[in-house]
């Protein structure tokens, strides 16, 4: 064990030590050093505790499969660096270890970083605390850390850099997602090599898969499927493809090529859709994998979104709560964990990643696709539920408006939120709500499917009414299983709703549901 | 999602009893919303497309 004052130079020197080079053989200018320097300074890191001869399961598997058979000698063991925000000495650490001062150590503990003996690809299993504040890190989990016999705990999501042999960015992204699903008991623990092996036998062009240069989205899907999970792949909309279909090969002219390039530029997920998907699926607690094109003409890159930030306002002026998301946080294996993604309509493609934040151009990075991962029992998708929810809104709004003061019924004051969640997590939410006991008990005591969609109606910041939908059924049979009235006055509004007088409203809503392939009988369940 | 924003009013303040609004006024409001939503849902249909070209590209940045 060695105790060092924090500086990025110390980390660079430890990297050199880990790889066995007396003078650092790697690239000191690599992006990670700069990122970790800023990140750990923001966390007010003061001390590094060096744990030598650390055995990392992830690296050991890779070593066994690949590095042990290289002509060059690769070491089998790693170095682990622990970070503390307190100033420590060997004496103070020894004392804390002997006295098992778990609480004191935990208070100052910022996480650890494993340094692999692979030149230029040193950053192995890394878990670091997130910044304080009101950011929501839905993808994080609890990790237990054995610090020289003292059990510490930290909330984070594991990060590692690709090793250039057994994993590229796609593999490390899948690995980070599986780190969370393993914690949720959905999957077994997977090392990077097992992720790549699960993805395919061969690379997409027929070449061998190791050394690994990357995966396709389908191969990413394979890796999740083999782990026992379901995936939903979401890409850009079709406008550009319609254009391409209309043009045959014989029409390839310089003008066509310019138009084609333009259509390629339009291939990205729109900002509204990015926000929708993050809000809808984040309560499931599983990080969301995204494919991006970091800069113009760059190859595709994979990142893992595990958190977001929302704009906080006194007056809610957005129609949907997802519109409040203004920033995402993602693991980017080319920089580090929790890198910032600014969402902004002023950017050409709606966002700015760490790759483009210092660029003077207005392009930003492009988000091309999402791979949303969930338990196989989540079957009704966000797109279906969004259409279903919208179809119900005019009728439900009419009932809610009948009990609300006109002064509170400003045009923009009705707003909505919807998300997918484990029913047990929803019950936990309901327990904390200030709603009539009768309503609370109705939900807590009811038998619900494992996963549900919750569709909420709000007036300004006040939550009024929830519709609970079974997410485990088939799409053509979206079923409302319950409702929550947040106040007795709302319940009375539903009870006194005159179905005879409002027959036209009810019939029109049923007709809309039928035409959009939803079950119209849901209306009878709600009103 | 907006849980930690302080409000000066409580939920009790926003309700009114015996409110009556003419069914014709309600119908106008209802149809207006229905029309707007119909357009939104049409746009959702375009999203069902899957771009195979992007999906088959290797994710390789290093």
Interface residues (C-beta under 8 A of the other chain):
Chain A: X134 X162 X164 X168 X169 X170 X203 X204 X205 X213 X214 X215 X216 X217 X218 X220 X233 X234 X235 X236 X237 X238 X239 X241 X267 X273 X279 X291 X294 X298 X299 X300 X301 X302 X310 X312 X313 X314 X316 X321 X324 X334 X368 X369 X383 X386 X387 X390 X391 X393 X394 X395 X397 X398 X401 X402 X403 X404 X405 X406 X408 X417 X434 X458 X459 X460 X461 X462 X486 X487 X489 X490 X501 X502 X504 X505 X508 X512 X516
Chain B: X1 X2 X4 X5 X7 X11 X12 X13 X14 X15 X16 X17 X19 X21 X23 X26 X27 X29 X30 X31 X33 X34 X37 X38 X40 X41 X44 X46 X47 X48 X49 X50 X51 X54 X55 X56 X57 X58 X59 X60 X61 X62
